[in-house]
Amino acid sequence: MLHYLIKITDNMLSVAIAFSLLCALAALVARKGERQFMARGIALGFIAALVYAILKRNTGFAVREYYDLGVLFPLLLLLLVMLAASRRWFGEGKQTAEVAGTGARVVLALLLAAQTAYCLPDILLYPFEFAVGMESVFNTEFLYRVAGYCLGLLLMFLLGLGLFRISARLPRGLLLALLFAVLLVLFARLSLEVTQILVARSMVPRRPWLMSLVIFALNHAHWFAFAMMGLAALLAGSLASRLARE
C-alpha cells in the first residue's frame, strides 16, 4: 500500500501545490461566468495525458522522454511568461479582475493544461500494474495496492483543495509573491528534468560539468519537494497570522 501512496505523492506533490495556487489566481481574475477557461485547460491536459497513456499501454512507439519534452518545453516557456508578467497582469490597484486581460487567462489555462498533461500519465497507468503476476484480483495484495493508490489521490486532492481555499482568502499581492516562489522552484525542478532527458538521449553534448549537474540533481531531487512543502506551510501560516490579527 505504501508503495503506491509514496509514488503518487512524489509524482503529484509539487504540481498539486502549484496547481492550487494557479487555480486560486485564475478564480480571482476570471470575469463573472468565465471560469470555464480553467476547466477547458484542465480538460485539454487530461485528454493529452489519456491519449499518451492509451498509446503507451497498447503500442510500442510511445516514449515517455519524448512526451515529457513535448510537455515540459511549453510548460517552461509558460512559466517564464507567467513569472515575467505576473505583476503587470495581476498586480494590486487598478489591475483588477475586470482588466486582467485575455492574455492572462490564456496563459493560466495553458499552464493548467500543461501541468495536468505532465503529472497524469503515470497516475493513469499505475492501475495496470496492480494485478501483475496474480492469479486473481481478489486478494490482499491487490486490495493494498488499490488502497494506497486511492489514498494517495485523496491526499493530493485534499491538499490542493485546502491550499486553494487558503489562497482565495489571501491578499492578491501576498498570493502573487508565494505563487512566484512556487513557480520559481517548479521551474528549476523541471529545467533539471529536461536537462536529464536531453543528456540521457544524447541530444546535447555530455560535458563533465553537465553530467555533474545531472548527478547532483538526481541525488538531491528531494530538496525541491521540501522547498514546495515549506512554501505550502508558509501559505497556511500567512492565513493563520492574518486571521489572528483580525
One Martini backbone bead per residue (centre of mass of N, CA, C, O) as a GRO file, in nm:
protein
  246
    1MET     BB    1   0.058   0.062  -0.022
    2LEU     BB    2   0.302   0.263   0.014
    3HIS     BB    3   0.410   0.259  -0.271
    4TYR     BB    4   0.170   0.424  -0.410
    5LEU     BB    5   0.158   0.657  -0.216
    6ILE     BB    6   0.446   0.761  -0.275
    7LYS     BB    7   0.431   0.787  -0.583
    8ILE     BB    8   0.198   0.995  -0.592
    9THR     BB    9   0.320   1.207  -0.407
   10ASP     BB   10   0.580   1.252  -0.573
   11ASN     BB   11   0.431   1.322  -0.846
   12MET     BB   12   0.206   1.558  -0.715
   13LEU     BB   13   0.296   1.768  -0.507
   14SER     BB   14   0.409   2.013  -0.666
   15VAL     BB   15   0.167   2.039  -0.860
   16ALA     BB   16  -0.058   2.079  -0.647
   17ILE     BB   17   0.047   2.344  -0.534
   18ALA     BB   18   0.059   2.508  -0.798
   19PHE     BB   19  -0.231   2.448  -0.892
   20SER     BB   20  -0.386   2.587  -0.658
   21LEU     BB   21  -0.272   2.875  -0.704
   22LEU     BB   22  -0.364   2.907  -0.997
   23CYS     BB   23  -0.665   2.870  -0.939
   24ALA     BB   24  -0.691   3.110  -0.747
   25LEU     BB   25  -0.602   3.323  -0.954
   26ALA     BB   26  -0.810   3.255  -1.173
   27ALA     BB   27  -1.058   3.323  -0.993
   28LEU     BB   28  -0.984   3.628  -0.958
   29VAL     BB   29  -0.968   3.700  -1.291
   30ALA     BB   30  -1.244   3.609  -1.342
   31ARG     BB   31  -1.511   3.660  -1.490
   32LYS     BB   32  -1.826   3.648  -1.496
   33GLY     BB   33  -1.878   3.327  -1.631
   34GLU     BB   34  -1.538   3.251  -1.704
   35ARG     BB   35  -1.424   2.979  -1.553
   36GLN     BB   36  -1.406   2.767  -1.796
   37PHE     BB   37  -1.103   2.801  -1.871
   38MET     BB   38  -0.999   2.604  -1.657
   39ALA     BB   39  -1.148   2.348  -1.753
   40ARG     BB   40  -1.024   2.347  -2.037
   41GLY     BB   41  -0.732   2.312  -1.954
   42ILE     BB   42  -0.766   2.047  -1.796
   43ALA     BB   43  -0.896   1.885  -2.029
   44LEU     BB   44  -0.657   1.905  -2.224
   45GLY     BB   45  -0.452   1.759  -2.042
   46PHE     BB   46  -0.614   1.496  -2.007
   47ILE     BB   47  -0.620   1.412  -2.304
   48ALA     BB   48  -0.316   1.393  -2.345
   49ALA     BB   49  -0.265   1.179  -2.122
   50LEU     BB   50  -0.463   0.963  -2.230
   51VAL     BB   51  -0.335   0.918  -2.505
   52TYR     BB   52  -0.062   0.830  -2.401
   53ALA     BB   53  -0.156   0.593  -2.221
   54ILE     BB   54  -0.278   0.428  -2.453
   55LEU     BB   55  -0.021   0.407  -2.625
   56LYS     BB   56   0.161   0.282  -2.405
   57ARG     BB   57  -0.021   0.026  -2.357
   58ASN     BB   58  -0.069  -0.056  -2.696
   59THR     BB   59   0.222   0.035  -2.776
   60GLY     BB   60   0.578   0.097  -2.893
   61PHE     BB   61   0.611   0.436  -2.957
   62ALA     BB   62   0.575   0.542  -2.666
   63VAL     BB   63   0.783   0.794  -2.531
   64ARG     BB   64   0.833   0.958  -2.242
   65GLU     BB   65   1.057   1.161  -2.303
   66TYR     BB   66   0.914   1.295  -2.549
   67TYR     BB   67   0.662   1.377  -2.403
   68ASP     BB   68   0.796   1.552  -2.189
   69LEU     BB   69   0.922   1.753  -2.384
   70GLY     BB   70   0.647   1.843  -2.515
   71VAL     BB   71   0.556   1.961  -2.227
   72LEU     BB   72   0.801   2.116  -2.088
   73PHE     BB   73   0.866   2.342  -2.284
   74PRO     BB   74   0.594   2.494  -2.266
   75LEU     BB   75   0.594   2.513  -1.956
   76LEU     BB   76   0.850   2.685  -1.926
   77LEU     BB   77   0.753   2.919  -2.101
   78LEU     BB   78   0.501   2.985  -1.930
   79LEU     BB   79   0.654   3.040  -1.668
   80LEU     BB   80   0.813   3.281  -1.774
   81VAL     BB   81   0.571   3.454  -1.845
   82MET     BB   82   0.448   3.455  -1.562
   83LEU     BB   83   0.690   3.577  -1.411
   84ALA     BB   84   0.712   3.841  -1.590
   85ALA     BB   85   0.373   3.923  -1.584
   86SER     BB   86   0.229   3.913  -1.304
   87ARG     BB   87   0.226   4.211  -1.210
   88ARG     BB   88   0.082   4.334  -1.459
   89TRP     BB   89  -0.174   4.142  -1.453
   90PHE     BB   90  -0.218   4.096  -1.102
   91GLY     BB   91  -0.203   4.345  -0.961
   92GLU     BB   92  -0.263   4.589  -0.780
   93GLY     BB   93  -0.523   4.804  -0.795
   94LYS     BB   94  -0.634   4.860  -1.115
   95GLN     BB   95  -0.565   4.552  -1.151
   96THR     BB   96  -0.828   4.382  -1.214
   97ALA     BB   97  -1.043   4.139  -1.313
   98GLU     BB   98  -1.156   4.323  -1.557
   99VAL     BB   99  -0.828   4.391  -1.668
  100ALA     BB  100  -0.638   4.137  -1.710
  101GLY     BB  101  -0.703   3.972  -1.960
  102THR     BB  102  -0.666   3.733  -2.205
  103GLY     BB  103  -0.368   3.651  -2.171
  104ALA     BB  104  -0.388   3.554  -1.879
  105ARG     BB  105  -0.598   3.328  -1.929
  106VAL     BB  106  -0.437   3.165  -2.135
  107VAL     BB  107  -0.189   3.104  -1.961
  108LEU     BB  108  -0.340   2.963  -1.732
  109ALA     BB  109  -0.473   2.740  -1.901
  110LEU     BB  110  -0.203   2.624  -2.016
  111LEU     BB  111  -0.076   2.557  -1.746
  112LEU     BB  112  -0.291   2.357  -1.655
  113ALA     BB  113  -0.257   2.170  -1.898
  114ALA     BB  114   0.048   2.103  -1.865
  115GLN     BB  115   0.034   1.989  -1.576
  116THR     BB  116  -0.167   1.767  -1.635
  117ALA     BB  117  -0.003   1.625  -1.864
  118TYR     BB  118   0.248   1.563  -1.678
  119CYS     BB  119   0.111   1.400  -1.414
  120LEU     BB  120  -0.105   1.174  -1.530
  121PRO     BB  121   0.010   0.921  -1.677
  122ASP     BB  122   0.099   0.753  -1.428
  123ILE     BB  123  -0.179   0.751  -1.289
  124LEU     BB  124  -0.319   0.592  -1.531
  125LEU     BB  125  -0.105   0.337  -1.524
  126TYR     BB  126  -0.093   0.202  -1.242
  127PRO     BB  127  -0.345  -0.001  -1.244
  128PHE     BB  128  -0.192  -0.208  -1.446
  129GLU     BB  129   0.001  -0.317  -1.194
  130PHE     BB  130  -0.170  -0.463  -0.974
  131ALA     BB  131  -0.210  -0.773  -1.127
  132VAL     BB  132   0.073  -0.867  -1.148
  133GLY     BB  133   0.111  -1.211  -1.106
  134MET     BB  134  -0.194  -1.278  -1.057
  135GLU     BB  135  -0.461  -1.495  -1.029
  136SER     BB  136  -0.617  -1.271  -0.855
  137VAL     BB  137  -0.779  -0.972  -0.748
  138PHE     BB  138  -0.888  -1.136  -0.486
  139ASN     BB  139  -0.662  -0.987  -0.281
  140THR     BB  140  -0.462  -0.830  -0.058
  141GLU     BB  141  -0.252  -0.699  -0.245
  142PHE     BB  142  -0.452  -0.555  -0.431
  143LEU     BB  143  -0.596  -0.389  -0.209
  144TYR     BB  144  -0.345  -0.234  -0.117
  145ARG     BB  145  -0.290  -0.092  -0.386
  146VAL     BB  146  -0.560   0.052  -0.410
  147ALA     BB  147  -0.546   0.201  -0.140
  148GLY     BB  148  -0.285   0.363  -0.198
  149TYR     BB  149  -0.388   0.505  -0.450
  150CYS     BB  150  -0.645   0.642  -0.329
  151LEU     BB  151  -0.501   0.787  -0.094
  152GLY     BB  152  -0.315   0.961  -0.264
  153LEU     BB  153  -0.537   1.112  -0.420
  154LEU     BB  154  -0.682   1.224  -0.171
  155LEU     BB  155  -0.447   1.388  -0.052
  156MET     BB  156  -0.401   1.570  -0.303
  157PHE     BB  157  -0.684   1.687  -0.308
  158LEU     BB  158  -0.686   1.809  -0.020
  159LEU     BB  159  -0.441   1.985  -0.057
  160GLY     BB  160  -0.543   2.154  -0.296
  161LEU     BB  161  -0.807   2.252  -0.165
  162GLY     BB  162  -0.685   2.389   0.083
  163LEU     BB  163  -0.496   2.588  -0.073
  164PHE     BB  164  -0.717   2.723  -0.237
  165ARG     BB  165  -0.877   2.840   0.006
  166ILE     BB  166  -0.647   2.997   0.125
  167SER     BB  167  -0.569   3.171  -0.125
  168ALA     BB  168  -0.855   3.314  -0.156
  169ARG     BB  169  -0.791   3.482   0.137
  170LEU     BB  170  -0.568   3.636   0.013
  171PRO     BB  171  -0.388   3.868  -0.089
  172ARG     BB  172  -0.276   3.925  -0.399
  173GLY     BB  173   0.019   3.996  -0.333
  174LEU     BB  174   0.083   3.742  -0.161
  175LEU     BB  175   0.002   3.533  -0.370
  176LEU     BB  176   0.211   3.620  -0.582
  177ALA     BB  177   0.465   3.570  -0.415
  178LEU     BB  178   0.416   3.265  -0.367
  179LEU     BB  179   0.380   3.186  -0.662
  180PHE     BB  180   0.657   3.275  -0.756
  181ALA     BB  181   0.816   3.074  -0.576
  182VAL     BB  182   0.684   2.815  -0.682
  183LEU     BB  183   0.755   2.856  -0.985
  184LEU     BB  184   1.060   2.865  -0.943
  185VAL     BB  185   1.093   2.580  -0.834
  186LEU     BB  186   0.954   2.437  -1.071
  187PHE     BB  187   1.145   2.539  -1.290
  188ALA     BB  188   1.403   2.411  -1.178
  189ARG     BB  189   1.307   2.117  -1.182
  190LEU     BB  190   1.225   2.099  -1.487
  191SER     BB  191   1.498   2.180  -1.606
  192LEU     BB  192   1.645   1.928  -1.497
  193GLU     BB  193   1.470   1.720  -1.643
  194VAL     BB  194   1.538   1.810  -1.927
  195THR     BB  195   1.843   1.767  -1.901
  196GLN     BB  196   1.832   1.464  -1.847
  197ILE     BB  197   1.700   1.385  -2.116
  198LEU     BB  198   1.911   1.508  -2.309
  199VAL     BB  199   2.147   1.338  -2.201
  200ALA     BB  200   2.024   1.048  -2.226
  201ARG     BB  201   1.962   1.111  -2.555
  202SER     BB  202   2.202   1.277  -2.682
  203MET     BB  203   2.114   1.596  -2.748
  204VAL     BB  204   2.368   1.664  -2.578
  205PRO     BB  205   2.657   1.725  -2.467
  206ARG     BB  206   2.875   1.544  -2.235
  207ARG     BB  207   2.959   1.732  -2.007
  208PRO     BB  208   3.101   1.735  -1.706
  209TRP     BB  209   2.921   1.963  -1.577
  210LEU     BB  210   2.651   1.834  -1.670
  211MET     BB  211   2.681   1.563  -1.525
  212SER     BB  212   2.707   1.685  -1.243
  213LEU     BB  213   2.429   1.817  -1.242
  214VAL     BB  214   2.259   1.560  -1.281
  215ILE     BB  215   2.363   1.408  -1.032
  216PHE     BB  216   2.282   1.619  -0.827
  217ALA     BB  217   1.976   1.618  -0.893
  218LEU     BB  218   1.929   1.316  -0.827
  219ASN     BB  219   2.040   1.336  -0.522
  220HIS     BB  220   1.844   1.627  -0.472
  221ALA     BB  221   1.528   1.615  -0.539
  222HIS     BB  222   1.402   1.657  -0.245
  223TRP     BB  223   1.440   1.965  -0.219
  224PHE     BB  224   1.192   2.054  -0.381
  225ALA     BB  225   0.979   1.931  -0.195
  226PHE     BB  226   1.062   2.091   0.057
  227ALA     BB  227   1.013   2.370  -0.064
  228MET     BB  228   0.713   2.329  -0.120
  229MET     BB  229   0.630   2.266   0.174
  230GLY     BB  230   0.728   2.534   0.290
  231LEU     BB  231   0.534   2.714   0.120
  232ALA     BB  232   0.273   2.585   0.220
  233ALA     BB  233   0.321   2.659   0.518
  234LEU     BB  234   0.338   2.966   0.466
  235LEU     BB  235   0.052   2.994   0.361
  236ALA     BB  236  -0.092   2.899   0.619
  237GLY     BB  237   0.050   3.103   0.811
  238SER     BB  238  -0.058   3.363   0.679
  239LEU     BB  239  -0.355   3.312   0.746
  240ALA     BB  240  -0.326   3.278   1.052
  241SER     BB  241  -0.209   3.561   1.101
  242ARG     BB  242  -0.447   3.720   0.983
  243LEU     BB  243  -0.668   3.607   1.173
  244ALA     BB  244  -0.534   3.698   1.439
  245ARG     BB  245  -0.550   4.009   1.374
  246GLU     BB  246  -0.876   3.999   1.346
   0.00000   0.00000   0.00000
